[in-house]
């Protein structure tokens, strides 16, 4: 099985949203999101990865990555770096939104 790793650098919210949605359609289910001190990784069930350099704790795009990946997270602690030696925090994916949630105002 070939595992792929794609690296991206973007600061545009719409580009980031479109990129994650495109990969979500092409990859299998996202399994987890790992936030490191210098990057964020989205990993699917086949261990394919999307790597976002520079999107990490304190970056306003981190919440968008988490939401688009369907990750479970606590907003009050999302931007604080953990005290663990590695500085990484892992979040499980599986959260989903109800059908047509974006059409309700």
N, C-alpha and C positions, 0 to 999 in steps of 0.2 A: 504494500500500500504506500503510495507516494503522499507524503505530508507536505503541504505548501505553507510558506510564510510570506505574507505580503506586508511591506512597510509603507507607511504613508505619513506625510507631513502636510497639514493644512490648518488654517486658522479660520476658515470660512464655515459658518454653521450649516448652511444649505448644502455645500459640497460634502461635508462630513455626513450629514443625514442621508443624502443620496447614495454615498459610497457604502455606508453600512447596510442600507436597505437593499442595494444591489447584491452585496455579498451574502446577505441573509437569504436571498432568493436562490443564489447559486450554490452556497454551502449547505451542509446539513444543519440540524438544530444547533444553535449556540449553547454551549455547556457551561462556560464560566468566563468571567472577566477578572483579570489580575492587574491590579494597579501597582506599578513599581515607582520608585522615586523619580525616574526619568522617562517612563513610557507607560502605556496601557496596552494590554493584550486581550483580544477576544479569541477564545478557542472553541471550535465546534467539536462534535462528538467523534470526528475522525482525526482530531488534533491539528486540523488546519488552523492557521493563526492569521489574525489581522493585528498589526502592530502600529500603534500611533505614537510616534516619537514626540515628546514634549507635552503631551496631554497627560497630566498627572495631578497630584494633590494641589488644590488651589487654582487650577485652570478652570475657567468657566465652561469649557467644552466637555469636561469630565461627566457632568450630569447628563448631557445629551448622549454621550457614548453609552452610559449605563442604561438610560431609558430606551434607546434604540436597540440595544442588545437584549433587552428584557431581563436585566440583572436585578436581583433583590439587593437593596441597599438602604441604609439609614441616612437621610439627608443631613442630620445633625453631626454625623461623624465622617461623612464622605470625604471632606477636604482636609481632615487631620491625618497626618502621617502616623502609622502605628509605631509603638515603641519597640517592636520586634527588630532584631538585628538586621534582617534583610530589608525591612522597610516596605515590604509588599503586603497587600491585602487582597484576598481572593473573595469573589462574590459569585454565587450560583446564579445561573440563568433559568428562566422558566416562567417568570412573571409575564403575563400577557394582558392585553387590553381587550375589552369586549368589542364585538363586531360593530363597526360604524361609530366608535367612540369619538372620532374626529369630526363627525357631522352634527353632534349635539352641541348647541350653544348655551 
